[in-house]
Amino acid sequence: MDCPRRPVSSSCHWRRSVATDHLVARPIDAVLGSLPDGLPAVERRAALPDGFVAGAATCGIKASGRPDLALIAVPPGSGPAAAAAVFTQNAFAAAPVRLSRDHLAATEPAGSGGFGRARAIVSTSGSANAATGPLGDADQLLIARGVAAAVDAPVEEVLCLSTGLIGTRLPAERVSAGVRALAPDLRADDEGLRAAAEALCTTDSRIKMATVTVTLPDRDGMAVRPVRVSGIAKGVGMIHPGMATMLAVLLTDAPVAPAALHALLRRATVRTWNQLTVDGDTSTNDTVFLLASGAADTNEVTPGSAAAATLGGAIEAIARDLARQQAADGEGAATLLTCQVSGGRDEAEGRAVARAVVASSLVKSAVHGRDPNWGRVVGAAGNARLADAAVLEAAGISPDEASRRSGRPILVDPDRLRVAIAGHLVFDGTDGGPVDFDRGAARTAMDAPEVLVRLDLGQGERTGEAFGCDLTEEYVRENSEYTT
């Protein structure tokens, strides 16, 4: 079950009354304030936007025999979709990442591999095709050429995703045969997208999908028309993204130029997937694609317009919800961990503190043990540092300022800091620090599918949030036996 960004008003913290010497409850929002919302409602279902077809198949990559090949494309005879992407920053970027960058750059040189045009996305799961050398690059190109032939497109308009074991080559001929068989059966309905979502998965326990519908002015600027943004994703381990996550595909039928689409995706990614961590390890294959078919009967969405703000909110809502689904399904996880920060001097600081908290192994362990150990929370917050320059730039900070501030520590003031765990105020620096709270009640409140940690920095009006999960014995067991 998902929870709204704004903490529920019934959550309480406990404060000792001097006059009566007993614990009394007050709504937590009355102390820390509520956080802004403003994003459109998300439905967790596969809803294929107009202008796309999709499907999945089994081609023998996975020993389990489960679906391992997904294909999303524009229908025959349609022009290419606008495409935008964010990729892993890992030095061992996998062959599909490198090839997709090259293809985007070939279709739109100004995008430098971040945006361009595409007619198809092919995804394979079971082999990452990372650290496989020139032979792995040749395998990926062979698969892309097979997709291009199957959908009647230039090979440069094919984008690639792969996930699975690092250092293993893809069975390229088998995949190509699977593509030839699958392409004629691609579906222009929701079941096609759902099948693709299932084929993305590796160690995921459930498929991850989300959709939002918003309205934009029609081509005459008069009536409003529905526009859909939908997304599918996979990833439950090796997640601590630098500008992306494991694998995700977002689709919209809105008409948007590639450069404008990329700007919307980068902003959404900074605020959502870049705030997601499961285990602190970045992947070799992290990729998010966003394609816009332009099939909706609306005006083109231009930068800085009201329509761009509306579409950007829908993209962020999808990205946020998929990130939360990934955190909740983290390998071995029993609890979704959300940290929301208010009172920051700017959003970059709020996001940095939130991410430091959810990334802390000590905090994650405390959440698993239902231990309201606020010392671990404040320790993590005190170690927070700003993101790297590329992330700060994507968030809208000027290149010069981003370079100057990159990696700097956040100046957390203990005398202004307030912390709540699962609705219980546990630390109030404005009133002496530690709070005499009902520890038993807090432990009971933490025994839930999601634990919310709230911090107020007391230094401004900006906010940030991040998503993670608890650290369990099952995580260690699963990853200790990953290749055996």
C-alpha positions, 0 to 999 in steps of 0.5 A, spaced: 500 500 500 502 506 498 502 512 502 501 520 501 507 524 501 504 528 506 504 524 513 497 522 515 494 527 520 493 522 525 500 520 526 502 523 533 508 525 537 508 524 545 510 530 550 510 530 557 506 535 560 509 538 566 503 540 570 500 533 570 506 529 569 503 524 563 504 523 556 500 527 551 499 526 544 499 531 539 499 531 531 506 530 528 504 536 523 503 541 528 510 540 530 514 539 524 509 541 519 506 538 513 510 537 507 507 539 500 504 534 495 501 537 489 502 531 484 497 527 481 494 521 483 497 514 481 494 508 479 498 501 480 496 498 473 499 497 466 496 502 462 499 503 455 499 510 452 496 511 445 502 510 439 505 504 442 505 496 442 508 492 447 509 484 449 514 479 452 516 472 450 521 467 453 527 466 449 531 462 454 536 467 457 533 465 464 534 458 467 527 458 470 524 459 463 520 465 466 519 471 460 526 474 459 524 478 453 520 484 452 519 489 446 516 496 446 515 499 439 511 504 435 506 501 431 508 500 424 508 506 419 508 511 425 514 516 426 519 515 431 518 517 438 521 522 442 526 519 447 530 521 453 534 517 458 538 517 464 544 512 465 548 509 470 555 513 472 558 507 473 565 506 470 563 499 468 557 501 464 554 495 460 554 494 453 546 496 452 548 502 456 553 504 451 549 502 445 543 506 447 547 512 448 550 512 441 544 511 438 541 517 441 547 521 439 546 518 432 539 520 432 540 527 435 547 529 436 545 535 440 543 531 446 550 527 447 546 521 448 541 523 453 535 524 448 534 523 441 528 519 437 527 511 437 522 506 434 523 500 439 526 498 446 528 491 447 529 488 454 533 482 456 533 479 463 538 474 466 544 477 463 547 484 464 551 483 458 556 488 463 564 487 463 563 482 457 568 486 452 568 487 445 564 480 444 558 483 449 558 489 444 557 485 438 552 481 441 548 487 443 549 490 436 546 484 433 540 484 437 539 491 436 539 489 428 534 484 429 529 488 432 530 494 427 529 488 422 523 486 425 520 493 426 522 496 420 526 501 423 534 504 422 538 500 427 540 507 431 532 508 433 533 501 437 534 502 445 537 496 449 536 494 456 539 488 460 539 486 467 542 480 470 548 477 472 555 481 470 560 478 466 555 473 462 554 474 455 547 474 452 545 468 447 544 473 442 542 468 436 537 466 441 534 473 443 534 475 435 530 469 434 525 471 440 525 478 437 523 475 430 517 471 433 515 476 438 514 482 433 508 480 429 504 479 436 506 486 439 499 488 442 496 495 443 493 494 449 494 494 457 496 486 457 502 487 452 505 492 457 503 488 463 507 482 460 513 487 458 513 489 466 513 481 468 519 480 463 523 486 466 524 482 472 529 478 475 529 477 483 523 482 484 518 478 487 512 482 484 512 486 477 512 494 478 507 499 474 504 505 475 499 510 470 497 517 471 492 521 466 492 528 466 489 533 461 492 538 456 489 543 451 488 540 445 491 543 438 487 549 438 488 551 445 481 550 447 478 544 450 482 539 454 484 532 452 487 526 456 494 525 456 497 518 459 503 517 462 505 510 464 511 506 467 514 499 468 520 498 472 524 492 475 530 492 481 530 490 488 538 490 489 544 493 487 540 500 487 543 506 490 542 510 483 546 516 480 541 519 476 537 513 474 535 506 477 535 499 475 531 499 469 525 503 468 521 505 461 516 511 461 511 512 456 507 518 454 502 519 448 503 527 449 507 531 443 514 533 446 520 534 443 526 530 445 530 536 449 524 538 452 522 531 454 529 530 457 529 536 461 522 533 464 525 526 466 532 529 469 528 533 474 523 528 476 529 523 476 533 527 481 527 528 486 525 520 485 530 515 483 536 519 485 533 518 492 532 511 492 537 506 495 536 499 497 544 497 499 548 502 497 551 499 491 550 502 484 549 498 478 552 497 471 546 497 467 542 503 471 537 506 465 531 510 465 527 511 458 522 516 457 518 515 450 513 520 447 509 518 441 505 524 440 499 521 439 495 525 443 490 530 440 494 536 444 499 542 443 506 540 443 508 541 450 514 546 450 519 548 456 516 553 461 509 552 459 503 550 464 503 544 460 510 542 461 509 543 469 503 539 468 506 533 464 512 534 469 508 533 475 505 526 472 512 524 470 515 525 477 508 522 480 510 515 476 517 516 477 516 517 485 511 511 485 515 506 481 521 508 486 517 507 492 515 500 489 522 498 488 524 500 495 518 496 498 520 490 494 528 491 496 532 484 496 530 481 503 526 487 505 520 487 510 519 494 511 519 500 506 523 506 509 521 513 507 525 519 510 521 526 509 525 532 511 523 539 512 526 546 514 532 546 509 535 552 506 534 549 499 531 542 496 538 540 495 540 540 502 533 536 504 534 531 499 541 530 501 539 529 508 533 524 507 538 520 502 543 520 508 538 517 513 535 512 508 542 509 506 545 508 513 545 501 515 544 502 522 538 506 521 536 500 516 537 495 521 534 499 527 528 499 522 528 492 521 528 491 529 523 496 530 528 500 534 526 507 535 533 509 535 534 516 534 541 517 535 542 513 529 538 518 525 541 524 527 548 521 526 546 519 519 543 526 518 550 529 521 554 526 515 550 528 509 553 531 503 550 534 497 550 530 491 555 531 485 555 536 480 551 533 475 545 531 480 545 538 482 545 541 475 539 537 473 536 539 479 536 546 476 542 549 480 547 553 475 553 549 473 558 554 477 554 553 483 553 546 482 561 545 481 562 549 487 557 546 492 558 539 489 559 534 495 559 539 501 557 537 508 550 539 510 550 544 516 545 541 520 544 545 527 543 540 533 539 546 536 534 547 531 533 539 529 527 535 530 526 528 529 520 524 529 520 516 528 513 513 526 509 519 528 513 520 535 517 526 536 524 523 539 528 529 539 527 536 539 533 541 539 529 547 540 527 544 547 533 541 550 534 535 545 532 528 547 524 527 548 521 523 553 517 519 549 513 512 549 518 507 547 513 502 547 508 505 543 513 507 538 516 500 537 508 498 536 508 504 531 514 501 527 511 495 526 508 496 519 509 496 512 512 503 512 516 506 517 516 514 516 522 518 519 521 525 519 526 531 520 525 538 520 532 542 520 529 549 522 533 553 517 528 554 511 522 552 508 525 547 503 523 539 503 526 533 500 524 526 501 528 519 500 526 512 500 529 505 502 528 499 506 530 495 512 536 491 512 535 484 514 538 477 514 535 475 508 538 480 504 545 477 506 543 470 505 540 472 498 546 475 495 551 471 498 548 465 494 547 469 488 551 466 483 551 459 486 
